Amino acid sequence: MCGIFGAVGGPTLPAERLERVLGLLGHRGPDTSGIAAGDGFSFAHTRLRVIDLSAAAAQPMHGPDGSVLVFNGEIYNFQALHRELEARGHPFRSKSDTEVILAGYAAFGDGVVERLDGMFAFGLWDARRRRLLLARDRAGKKPLFYRFCAGPTPTLAFASEIKALLSAGAPFEVDPRGIVGLLAYGYAPPPGTLYRGIAQLPPAHQLTLELGAAQPAPAIRRYFHHRFGEGPRDDRPEPEILGELRGALEAAVARRMVADVPVGAFLSGGIDSTIVVGLMQRLSSHPVRTFSIGFAGDARYDETAFARLAARRFGTEHTEHIVTATDLDLIDRLVWLHDGPFGDSSAVPTYLVSGLAREHVTVALTGDGGDELFAGYLRLAAGAYTERIPRALRVGLGALGERLPSGLPERSLLARARRLLAAAALPLGDRIARWNSYFALSLDSVLRPELRAHAGPVLDYHRAMFPPDDPRAPLFALLAHNFDTYLPHDLLVKADRCSMGHGLELRSPLLDTALVALAARLPERLLVRGRTLKYALRRACADLLPPEIARRGKMGFGMPLATWFRGSLAEMVRTTLLDPGARLWDFVERAEVAARVCRHLAGSADESPQIWLLLTLERWLQAPGRLLEPCPGVR
């Protein structure tokens, strides 16, 4: 993994400014760094050495045709591409995947992006044509932000993290549309961000900028579409399909074990990570290093017993850490790493397990993507099932859900039933948005009046993904929506920022390109069967799953925030969110927030996800200048 920065157009940036940028991105690539600048471009790169540890693989990397590249990520088919390009006569100086991108551009132009199988974000400057190419991987594992300024001398700057763009001169201006998206779903819908004038390149997109054109402007194109439920139905016998799936899983894991540094794995004791670790151990000649996180004070959130069970089953070298309420003093560090507030509180255990792993390995494999590909979320199955119920009956179920008590423990069966039933009468798009939301259905009550005009477009972002004439079964529409929203803008953001905070590279075998294509073709009967979620994945890997893990329900990677916010952290919540001088009152209604906090502290409602989101928002607003300084505790 690496941190990248570049600026094209305008004068070359001074070396001291590029060094300041490198200082802010150093956690992403703690091994080496480099700068390249010339007529029309300024590039900077921090490197985490994983493939080809020699200086020949250093970046920025120059091609023989005058192109210059800064690249973040891993290309899993780089060896095959290397052989193909070498046969075409390209002389390689290194054994790195970085050079494969440069050689591929010389051979295929922009078409090289579609040939890359991996996780990546890169910027490539074609000096002869005065042309910039930016690209981001299909799932959105690696981030890429940019700022374009038109005018007599158009300029574009890009970076792995927004703080680098701020350090390079972008103004810190809050975008109210981003704040509304944050309050609704925990993130700003792309291509927007929380910062006015700074955009994110969406997953599976590439951007080109021709500085020699009459009126230069970024041209953005989507180069890949997933096809959940859109292709021909796979009617082969079940054993044949499951056999192909197992082979694809084994190949995906094998590709991600290629490294010139130690490789380990996160092990939660759930279905997905257990399968990944089981396959890793079968491919390894020595015990795999595995790492897990547990939680003190609430067994409903602690999976360490299952992780230990899997570790014993496969003979891994296992390490674990128990999270307590005191670990929430990481909020400022996580706000710095995320360049702002974020809704997913599981960033805390993700950051901690990443630090635990980095003490022993440089690369860790994860089970991310299993729920997204194989329908592992209850809300997906529930959304599909409720579409089969007549609307009149769904209205009745919705009324029943609203009458269930609201102060139930977050993970109790009744609390889950309340969430599912209360939205039953809504259209599918609104229903799934509510299940994924923080304040989505109460935006008008929580937003300041001047921000309410932005609520409609933000909510429409999700609704547009469920057109009324969609011919697919509802489950496939829900899988596609989840793959385009929650996965890249929540789960993968958290995984990238928290692992990079320790200079750890995470790899996700279950998001392998070939595996995604195979999963998208699976018939509905192999995704959800009766009450069994992820049926195909469970069946294809039944030999890897201990019975205790195979039959357990999904726990998720959450924390006992509800309990902590009413206990040892109650005073912190009061002093932060009931403070008359809080900065967040510029965006949200103080009375509404106070009412929610009081309901939570009294135990009459569980507002812990909303409280967490507001805490991170307030900490960001209190001291935006902290983003421009190195963060204590981040390597």
N, C-alpha and C positions, 0 to 999 in steps of 0.2 A: 504494500500500500504506500501511497505517497500523498503529498500535498502539491497542488499545481496552481500556478498563477501566470497570467499573461495579459499583455496590453498591446493593441495594434492601432496604427494611425497616430498622428500627432508625434511630438518629440519623444525620443528615448527617455525612459524614466531614469532618474539618478540612481546610482548604485546604492546609496544609503537608504533610499525608499524601498528598493527591492530587498535589501537586507532586513529592513523592518518587517516587510511582508513575510520573509522566510522565518523570522522569529516567531510570528503568530501561527505559522503552519508547521512548526518543527515537530509537534507531537504526532503528526501524521507520518512523518518520515524522519525518525531520529538518528539515522545512520550517517547520511551525507546530504549535502545540498549543492546546488549549482545555479548559475545565472548565465543567460545568453542574451545579448542585445545587439541590435543592428538597425539598419535603415527601416524604420516603420514598425519595429517590434521590440518588446522587452519581455523575456520569459524568466520565470524562477521556479525551482523545483526542490522539494525535500524528499528524501528517499528512504524507504524501509526496504532493505535488501532481502529478497526472497528467492528470486530466480537469477542465476548468474551473479554472484556476489562481487565480481571483478569490476575494476574501473571502466572496462569496455562497455558496461551496461549503464553507465552514469547518464544522468539527464541534467539539463536539456540535451537531447540527442540530435545531431545534424545528419541529414541524408546527403548522398552524393549529388543530388539534383538541387541543392540549396534549401531544401525544406528543413524545418526545425520542429521538434516535437516535445511536448510535456505530457506525460501519461500517468494516470492513477488507476491501478487495478491489476487484474490478471487475465491473460488470454489463455484459455484452457486448450484450445486447438493450435497453439502456436507452433508446436513441433511439426504438425502436418503442414501448416502454412509455410514454415521454414523450408521444408523439403520441396514443396511445390515451387516456391520462389527461387530457391537455389537451382532447381532444374531449369528455370527460365533465365539463369545467368546472373542472378543477383549475388554479389560477393558479400558475405556476412562477416562482420568484425567481432560479433559477440554471440552468445547463446541465449540472449534475452528475448522476451516477448515484445519488448519495446521496439527493437529493430525490425521485427516482423511487421509492425504497423507502418513504419516508414517505407519499407520495401514494398508492402502491399499498396500503399498510396501511389508509389511510382509505377506499379504495374496496373492497378485497377482504378486509380483516382478515388472519387468519393465512394465507389462501390466496395472499397475495402471494409467499410463499416459493416455491411451486411454479411461479410465473410467471417467476422470476429465472433467467437463463442466465448463469452466470459463476462466479467464484471469490469466496467471501464468508464472512465471519463477522460477525454483528452482534447488538447488543442494543438493543431498542426498549422504552421505558417508556411505557405508556399511563397518563397521570396520572389521567384521569377514572375509569378502572376499577381503578386501582392494580394494574396487571398488567404483567408482564415477558414479552417474547418474545425468545428466543435462537434463532439458526438458523445452520446451517453448510452449505456447498455440497456438491453431490452426490459429488464425488470426494474431498473432504477436503483441498483445496489450502490453505485458510486454517485456522489453529488456533483453538480456543476451549475454555478451561478454566473450571471453576467450583467453588465451595465453598458448600454449603448447610448452614445451621445451624438446626435446629428449636428449639423452646422457646417460651416465652411471647411472644417477639418474633422470629419467624422472619426470617432474613436470607439473602441470596444475593449473592455477589460473583463476577464473571466477568472474564476477561482474555485477551489474546492470548498471554501467556506466564505461566508459573507464578510467576516471580520477582515479578511485580506483585501476585499474591495473597499471597505471603509478606510483601511490604513492607506490605501493607494489614492484616496481622494474623494470617494463617494460620500455624499452627505448622509448623516443619520437623520432620516425623516420617516416617521411611522406612517405606514399606509393603512388608513382606516378599513379598507376592504380586507386586508390581511387580518386585522384584529377581529373583524366579524367572523371570518372563516375560522380563526383560532377558537373563538368562543363557541362556535357551532360544532366543530369537528376535531379540534385539537391541532389543526394545522391550516396554513393559508393555501387555498386551492391553487394549483399551478395554472398558468405560468407565473402567477404573482407570488410575492413573499410578504413578510411583515414590514418591508422597507420600500418606500416609494422610489421608483426608478431602478430597482434591482429585481431581476427576473430569474427564474430557474428554468433550465432546459428540461422539458419533461422526459421521462424514460422513453427509450426507443425512438428518439428524435436526433436529428443532426441539424446544425446551423452552419451556413456559409455566409461570408461577408467578402464582397468583391470591392476592395478599396479603389480599384481602377475604374469602376463604373461611374456613369455620369452623376447618379445620386445614390451613393452607397447606403444600403440598408440590409439588416440581417434577413436572410431567407431561411425559413425553418420548415423541415420536412420530416414526417414520420416515416421511418424505414421498415417498421415491423408492426404487425398486428397479431395478437393472440386470437385464437378462433374457438373459444369454448362453445361447444355445441353447434358450430356452424358448418362443419364438414360432414361428409357421409357418416352415418352411424356404423360403429364397429360391431358387426353381428357375428364375429368369430366365436367359437366356443370359449367359455370362461377360462379354462386352463391355459389355452393358447395366449389369450390376452394377458393373463397374470404372469405367464412365463416371460413374455416380452417386457412387461413392466419390471420384473425382477432383474432382468439383464440390463435394462436402462439404468436402474438404481445402482447396480454394481459398477457400471461404467462411469456414472457420474461421480461416485465416491472415489474411484481410482484416479480420475482426472484431477481431483482436488487434493490428492495426497502427494502430487508432484511438487517438490520444493527442495531447496538447498539449505533449509533451516529446519529446526524441530517443529513437528506438527502434532496437535492434540485435538480435543473436542470438548464442547459443552455437553453435559449430560444431565438432563432434568429428571429422567425417569419416566418421561412421557413416551408416546408411541414413536414420534418422529426422531428424537435424538437417540432413542434406544436402537432404532433401525440403523441410523447412520453409524453409531459406534460399533454395532455388531458387524456391519460390513467392513468398517475400517480394520477391526481386529482380525478378521479373516484374511485381509490383504496385507497385514503387517507381520513381520518376523519377530517383533518384540511387543511388550505390553503398551497399549495406547495410553497416553496421559489424558485423563478426563477430569472435568471440573464442574462443580455444582454449587448452588446457593440455596440456603434454607432461611426460615424466618422464625424468630423467637416470639413466643407469646400467643400464637394462633396456628394450630395444626392444620387448619383449612388451607393455608398457603404454603405449607412446608412439604416439599416433594423429596427431601433428602433420603428418606427410607427407600423409596423406589429407585432413586439414582444409585444407592449403594447395592441394591438388589441386582440392577443391570451391570454394575461394575464387577460384582462377584461372578455373575454369569459369564462375562467375557474375559475376566482376568485382567482388567485394566489397572493402571496405577492411578488411584483416585484421590482427589483433594476436594474439600468442601469448606464453605464459610457460612456462618449464621449471621443474618442481617438483624440488627436491632433498630429501634427508633432513633438512636443517636446517629445512625448513618445518614439521616436526612439532612445533616449539616453539609451535605454535598450539593445542595440546591444551587448555590452560586457557581460552583464548578461546572455543573451540568448546563446551566443557562449559558455560560461562556462557551462550552463545547457546541451547543445547539444554536449559538448566535441569537438566542432569545428564548421566550417561553415555549413550553411544549406540554401537551396534555398527558402523555403516557408516563405514569409514575414508575413503571417497571424499568425505566432508564436507570434507576438507582441500583437494583440488583444486576442489571446488565453491565453497568460500569464496574461494579465490584467483582463480578465473576471474570470480567475481562482483565482486571488487574491481577486477580488470582492466577489466571492462565498465563499471563505475560511473564510471571516469575519463572516459568518453566519452558514455554514454547513461544514461537513467533507467529505461528499460524494455528487457528482453531476452526474446526468444522462445526456447523450448527444444524439444527433441524428446521430452520426457518423455511417456510414455503409448503410444508406438508398439509397444513389446514387449508391453505389457499388453493392448492391444486386438487386435493382429494376430498373437499367438502368436510372439513373437520370442525366447523363452528356450528353450534346449535342454531344460531340465528339463520344460517343458510338453509338448513333443513326445515326450520320452522317457517321461514318465508315461502319456501316452495310448497309446503303442506297447506298453509293457510290460503294459498291461491286456489286450492281445490274446494274450499268451503264457500257456500253461498254467502253473498255479502250481508244479507239480513242476519244470518247467524253470526257472522264476524262482528257486526255492530253489537250484538248481545255479548259476545266474548269481550269486546273492548270495554263495555260498561262494567262487566264483572271484574276485569283487571283493574279499572280505576278504583273499585271499591275495596280492593285488597289493601292492607295497611302498608304505608310507605316507609316505615322505619325499620324494616326487616334487615337482618345481616345481608351484606351484598351477595354472598355466595350461597345463601339458603335457597332451597327449592322454591319456596313461596315468592322470594324476591325475584327470581328468574321468571317465574310464571307471571308475576305482575308486569314485568317489563315486556314480555312477549304478548300477553293478552291485551294490554292497554293500547297497543298499536295495531291490533288485529284488523280494525275497520279501515285503516288508511290504505291508499294505493301502495303498490309494492315499493316504489322508489322512496316515498315518504316513510314507509314502515322500516325499511332497512336503514334509512338515514337516522331515524329516531333511535334505533337500537345501537347505532354507532356514535351517538351525539353526546355532547356535554350540555349545551343550552339551546340546541337547534329548535325545539318547539316552544321556547320561552324567550326568544331573542328580543322581541319587542319590549318585554318587561325588564330584561337585564341591560339592554343597550341604552346609552344616552340618546336622546331624541335625534341629534344631528347624525348619528350613525345608522339609524334604522332604515334609511333608504338603501343601504347596501345589503340588507338581509335577503331580499328577494333573489338577487343574482347569485348569492352564495348558496342558497338552498336549491336554486335551479341547477347548479353545477351537478348535483347528484341526481335530481329528477330527470335530467336530459339523458342519463345513461339507461333509462327504462322507457323507451318509446312504446306507445300503446300498440303499435303494429309489429313488435318484435316476434318473429315466428318461433324463437327458441323456447324450450321449456324454462319455466321460471328459475330452476336451479342453475342453469347455465348463465342466465342473465346476472344472477347474484354472484356467481363465481367470477365472471368478467368484471363486474363492478368492484368486487373486493380486490381483485388483482390490480386494478387501475387506481385504487384510492387508498384503502387501509394499508395494503402491503407496502407500496413505495413511499407513502407520505407519513407513515407512522412507524411500522415495524423496521423497515430498512434504514430509515433515518436514525432511529434509536440505535440499531446495531452498528451503523457506521460511526456515529459520533462517539458512542461509548467505548467501542473497541479502539478507535483511533486515538482516544484520549490516553491510551496506554501504549500506543505504537504496536497494536496487535492486529493482524489481518484475520478477518472472518471470511469463511467460504461456505456457501450454501448449496450442497449437492442437490437438494430437492427443488432448486430453481434452475437446474440445468436446462439448456435450450431444448435438447431432444426430449427430455422428460416432460417439460411443459407442453410440447407439441403432442406427445403421446397422451398425457392426462386430458388435454382438451378434446380428444377424440373418444374418451371413455363413455360408454352409455350410462345413463342415469342410474340404472339398476346396479352398477358396480361402484357407484359413489356412495349412495345412501341406500341401505337395505333394512327395512323395518326401523328399528331403533339404533342400528349400527351405523355410525359415521365412519368415513374413510374405509369403507368396506374393501375396496381393491387393494389399498396399501396394506391393510391388516392381513388379508389373505395371501398376498404375494410374499410377505415376510413373516408368516406365522411361525416359522422355525426360529426366528430371532427374538421373539417376544415371550418372556416368561409369563405364565398364566396370570399372575397378579397384575402385571402391567397391561396385558392384552384386554383384561376385562374391566379395568378401572375407567372412570369417566375423565373427561378433560378438566384439568385444574386451571391451566393458564399461568402466566408468569407475573402474577400480581403481588401486591403487598397488603398487609393488614392495616391500611391507612385509616379506615373508619375507627378502629379501636385506638390507634395511636393518636389520632386527632381529638379523641375524647379523653385521652389519658395524658401521657407525658408531654405531648405536643400541643395540648389545648391552649396553653398560654401563648405559645408562638403564633397559633392561628388567630387568637384574639388581638394580639398586639399588631399583627400585620394587616389583617383584613377588616378590623373594626377601627382602624386609625383614621381620624378625620382628615389627616394630611396625606393620606395615601395617594400615589400618583395614578392609580388605576381608576379613580373617580372621574378622570377626564374621558373615560370610555364606557364605564358601566355605572348603573344606578346604585348608589350607596345603600339605599333602603332595601333593595332587593337582595344584595349580597349579604347585608347584615341579617336579614330574615333567614336566609339559607344557612348561614353560619350558626345562628342560634338554634335552628331546628336540628342541625347535626349535633351540636354540643349537648342538646337536651335528649338526644336519642330518638326523636320522633321522625327522623328521615336520615337517609344515608346520602350525604352530599360530598363524600370524600373525593370523588374524581373532580368535581367542580372546584372544591377548595384547593386541591393540588394545582390545577390549572391556574387559578387566580394567584396563588402564591408565586408561581414562576413568572407570571406576568408582572406582578408588583416588583419582584426582585430585578427584573430586566429594566423596568421603567425608572427605578430608583437611581441607577448608576450606569447609564449606557456607555460612559467612557471606559468602563472596565473592560469592554471588548477589545479595546485597542492596546491593552497591556497584557503581557504574558500572565497566565493564570497560575497562582501558586498551587502546587500539588499535581499539575499536569506535566507529564514527563517531556 
